[in-house]
């Protein structure tokens, strides 16, 4: 706990506000909500700096909770599903107005039991990010979800195109209700697909069982109603020098 306290104290209030301001300079759905609330009549009057300071002050206790397991607080970027901050130690903080798929609980049930229902058991543990903590910011009386997740290495460059091709092919096979046994049978893949599987494994230095793990993960997640599979939301979980592919959004 002493180490956590020292780490927290090393991340200044100004650092947090600076990075929230950087977030606000990217005009995404999450940031529009902070500025406007539920409608444009609620527009926040003042600069992005003022807004960042207000958001921090209204959620100071929550930020303290988050930073007790953080080594840094750095803005990563914003997209259609929200905003991410790098907390160091292979952890990221995601902030979203709408409940993300990876914490898709009923409106009134955000308990540990609900989390265990989705993430618990061996069937999904290998296929989704580790969740360290989660909760709700409040701003203008409205809730904004946050979650601290395991951070992955992101594939980039030409190998991402190969991943897109492979995932699209797997997504199509799964949509045709092929069994898991069929999906794992190499005889059901074209020569081109087989070559791509080999190339991805070599390029990304993946474990020999990475493809089976990916197929099983997509199959299990699809059965949970999660099927937004593409190369833009997949990362590498390193286990020593080798790795596995895991969907994180």
Secondary structure as a PSIPRED ss2 file (coil, helix, strand):
# PSIPRED VFORMAT (PSIPRED V4.0)

   1 X C   1.000  0.000  0.000
   2 X H   0.000  1.000  0.000
   3 X H   0.000  1.000  0.000
   4 X H   0.000  1.000  0.000
   5 X H   0.000  1.000  0.000
   6 X H   0.000  1.000  0.000
   7 X H   0.000  1.000  0.000
   8 X H   0.000  1.000  0.000
   9 X H   0.000  1.000  0.000
  10 X H   0.000  1.000  0.000
  11 X C   1.000  0.000  0.000
  12 X C   1.000  0.000  0.000
  13 X H   0.000  1.000  0.000
  14 X H   0.000  1.000  0.000
  15 X H   0.000  1.000  0.000
  16 X H   0.000  1.000  0.000
  17 X H   0.000  1.000  0.000
  18 X H   0.000  1.000  0.000
  19 X H   0.000  1.000  0.000
  20 X H   0.000  1.000  0.000
  21 X H   0.000  1.000  0.000
  22 X H   0.000  1.000  0.000
  23 X H   0.000  1.000  0.000
  24 X H   0.000  1.000  0.000
  25 X C   1.000  0.000  0.000
  26 X C   1.000  0.000  0.000
  27 X C   1.000  0.000  0.000
  28 X C   1.000  0.000  0.000
  29 X H   0.000  1.000  0.000
  30 X H   0.000  1.000  0.000
  31 X H   0.000  1.000  0.000
  32 X H   0.000  1.000  0.000
  33 X H   0.000  1.000  0.000
  34 X H   0.000  1.000  0.000
  35 X H   0.000  1.000  0.000
  36 X H   0.000  1.000  0.000
  37 X C   1.000  0.000  0.000
  38 X C   1.000  0.000  0.000
  39 X C   1.000  0.000  0.000
  40 X H   0.000  1.000  0.000
  41 X H   0.000  1.000  0.000
  42 X H   0.000  1.000  0.000
  43 X C   1.000  0.000  0.000
  44 X C   1.000  0.000  0.000
  45 X C   1.000  0.000  0.000
  46 X C   1.000  0.000  0.000
  47 X C   1.000  0.000  0.000
  48 X H   0.000  1.000  0.000
  49 X H   0.000  1.000  0.000
  50 X H   0.000  1.000  0.000
  51 X H   0.000  1.000  0.000
  52 X H   0.000  1.000  0.000
  53 X H   0.000  1.000  0.000
  54 X H   0.000  1.000  0.000
  55 X H   0.000  1.000  0.000
  56 X H   0.000  1.000  0.000
  57 X H   0.000  1.000  0.000
  58 X H   0.000  1.000  0.000
  59 X C   1.000  0.000  0.000
  60 X H   0.000  1.000  0.000
  61 X H   0.000  1.000  0.000
  62 X H   0.000  1.000  0.000
  63 X H   0.000  1.000  0.000
  64 X H   0.000  1.000  0.000
  65 X H   0.000  1.000  0.000
  66 X H   0.000  1.000  0.000
  67 X H   0.000  1.000  0.000
  68 X C   1.000  0.000  0.000
  69 X C   1.000  0.000  0.000
  70 X C   1.000  0.000  0.000
  71 X C   1.000  0.000  0.000
  72 X C   1.000  0.000  0.000
  73 X C   1.000  0.000  0.000
  74 X E   0.000  0.000  1.000
  75 X E   0.000  0.000  1.000
  76 X E   0.000  0.000  1.000
  77 X E   0.000  0.000  1.000
  78 X E   0.000  0.000  1.000
  79 X E   0.000  0.000  1.000
  80 X C   1.000  0.000  0.000
  81 X C   1.000  0.000  0.000
  82 X E   0.000  0.000  1.000
  83 X E   0.000  0.000  1.000
  84 X E   0.000  0.000  1.000
  85 X E   0.000  0.000  1.000
  86 X E   0.000  0.000  1.000
  87 X E   0.000  0.000  1.000
  88 X E   0.000  0.000  1.000
  89 X C   1.000  0.000  0.000
  90 X C   1.000  0.000  0.000
  91 X E   0.000  0.000  1.000
  92 X E   0.000  0.000  1.000
  93 X E   0.000  0.000  1.000
  94 X E   0.000  0.000  1.000
  95 X E   0.000  0.000  1.000
  96 X E   0.000  0.000  1.000
  97 X C   1.000  0.000  0.000
  98 X C   1.000  0.000  0.000
  99 X C   1.000  0.000  0.000
 100 X C   1.000  0.000  0.000
 101 X H   0.000  1.000  0.000
 102 X H   0.000  1.000  0.000
 103 X H   0.000  1.000  0.000
 104 X C   1.000  0.000  0.000
 105 X C   1.000  0.000  0.000
 106 X C   1.000  0.000  0.000
 107 X C   1.000  0.000  0.000
 108 X C   1.000  0.000  0.000
 109 X C   1.000  0.000  0.000
 110 X C   1.000  0.000  0.000
 111 X C   1.000  0.000  0.000
 112 X H   0.000  1.000  0.000
 113 X H   0.000  1.000  0.000
 114 X H   0.000  1.000  0.000
 115 X H   0.000  1.000  0.000
 116 X H   0.000  1.000  0.000
 117 X H   0.000  1.000  0.000
 118 X H   0.000  1.000  0.000
 119 X H   0.000  1.000  0.000
 120 X C   1.000  0.000  0.000
 121 X C   1.000  0.000  0.000
 122 X H   0.000  1.000  0.000
 123 X H   0.000  1.000  0.000
 124 X H   0.000  1.000  0.000
 125 X H   0.000  1.000  0.000
 126 X C   1.000  0.000  0.000
 127 X C   1.000  0.000  0.000
 128 X C   1.000  0.000  0.000
 129 X C   1.000  0.000  0.000
 130 X C   1.000  0.000  0.000
 131 X E   0.000  0.000  1.000
 132 X E   0.000  0.000  1.000
 133 X E   0.000  0.000  1.000
 134 X E   0.000  0.000  1.000
 135 X E   0.000  0.000  1.000
 136 X E   0.000  0.000  1.000
 137 X E   0.000  0.000  1.000
 138 X E   0.000  0.000  1.000
 139 X E   0.000  0.000  1.000
 140 X C   1.000  0.000  0.000
 141 X C   1.000  0.000  0.000
 142 X E   0.000  0.000  1.000
 143 X E   0.000  0.000  1.000
 144 X E   0.000  0.000  1.000
 145 X E   0.000  0.000  1.000
 146 X E   0.000  0.000  1.000
 147 X E   0.000  0.000  1.000
 148 X E   0.000  0.000  1.000
 149 X E   0.000  0.000  1.000
 150 X E   0.000  0.000  1.000
 151 X C   1.000  0.000  0.000
 152 X C   1.000  0.000  0.000
 153 X E   0.000  0.000  1.000
 154 X C   1.000  0.000  0.000
 155 X C   1.000  0.000  0.000
 156 X C   1.000  0.000  0.000
 157 X C   1.000  0.000  0.000
 158 X H   0.000  1.000  0.000
 159 X H   0.000  1.000  0.000
 160 X H   0.000  1.000  0.000
 161 X H   0.000  1.000  0.000
 162 X H   0.000  1.000  0.000
 163 X H   0.000  1.000  0.000
 164 X H   0.000  1.000  0.000
 165 X H   0.000  1.000  0.000
 166 X H   0.000  1.000  0.000
 167 X H   0.000  1.000  0.000
 168 X H   0.000  1.000  0.000
 169 X H   0.000  1.000  0.000
 170 X H   0.000  1.000  0.000
 171 X H   0.000  1.000  0.000
 172 X H   0.000  1.000  0.000
 173 X H   0.000  1.000  0.000
 174 X H   0.000  1.000  0.000
 175 X H   0.000  1.000  0.000
 176 X C   1.000  0.000  0.000
 177 X C   1.000  0.000  0.000
 178 X C   1.000  0.000  0.000
 179 X C   1.000  0.000  0.000
 180 X H   0.000  1.000  0.000
 181 X H   0.000  1.000  0.000
 182 X H   0.000  1.000  0.000
 183 X H   0.000  1.000  0.000
 184 X H   0.000  1.000  0.000
 185 X C   1.000  0.000  0.000
 186 X H   0.000  1.000  0.000
 187 X H   0.000  1.000  0.000
 188 X H   0.000  1.000  0.000
 189 X C   1.000  0.000  0.000
 190 X C   1.000  0.000  0.000
 191 X H   0.000  1.000  0.000
 192 X H   0.000  1.000  0.000
 193 X H   0.000  1.000  0.000
 194 X H   0.000  1.000  0.000
 195 X H   0.000  1.000  0.000
 196 X H   0.000  1.000  0.000
 197 X H   0.000  1.000  0.000
 198 X H   0.000  1.000  0.000
 199 X H   0.000  1.000  0.000
 200 X H   0.000  1.000  0.000
 201 X H   0.000  1.000  0.000
 202 X H   0.000  1.000  0.000
 203 X H   0.000  1.000  0.000
 204 X C   1.000  0.000  0.000
 205 X C   1.000  0.000  0.000
 206 X C   1.000  0.000  0.000
 207 X C   1.000  0.000  0.000
 208 X C   1.000  0.000  0.000
 209 X C   1.000  0.000  0.000
 210 X H   0.000  1.000  0.000
 211 X H   0.000  1.000  0.000
 212 X H   0.000  1.000  0.000
 213 X H   0.000  1.000  0.000
 214 X H   0.000  1.000  0.000
 215 X H   0.000  1.000  0.000
 216 X H   0.000  1.000  0.000
 217 X H   0.000  1.000  0.000
 218 X H   0.000  1.000  0.000
 219 X H   0.000  1.000  0.000
 220 X H   0.000  1.000  0.000
 221 X H   0.000  1.000  0.000
 222 X H   0.000  1.000  0.000
 223 X H   0.000  1.000  0.000
 224 X C   1.000  0.000  0.000
 225 X C   1.000  0.000  0.000
 226 X C   1.000  0.000  0.000
 227 X C   1.000  0.000  0.000
 228 X C   1.000  0.000  0.000
 229 X C   1.000  0.000  0.000
 230 X C   1.000  0.000  0.000
 231 X H   0.000  1.000  0.000
 232 X H   0.000  1.000  0.000
 233 X H   0.000  1.000  0.000
 234 X E   0.000  0.000  1.000
 235 X E   0.000  0.000  1.000
 236 X E   0.000  0.000  1.000
 237 X E   0.000  0.000  1.000
 238 X E   0.000  0.000  1.000
 239 X E   0.000  0.000  1.000
 240 X C   1.000  0.000  0.000
 241 X C   1.000  0.000  0.000
 242 X E   0.000  0.000  1.000
 243 X E   0.000  0.000  1.000
 244 X E   0.000  0.000  1.000
 245 X E   0.000  0.000  1.000
 246 X E   0.000  0.000  1.000
 247 X E   0.000  0.000  1.000
 248 X C   1.000  0.000  0.000
 249 X C   1.000  0.000  0.000
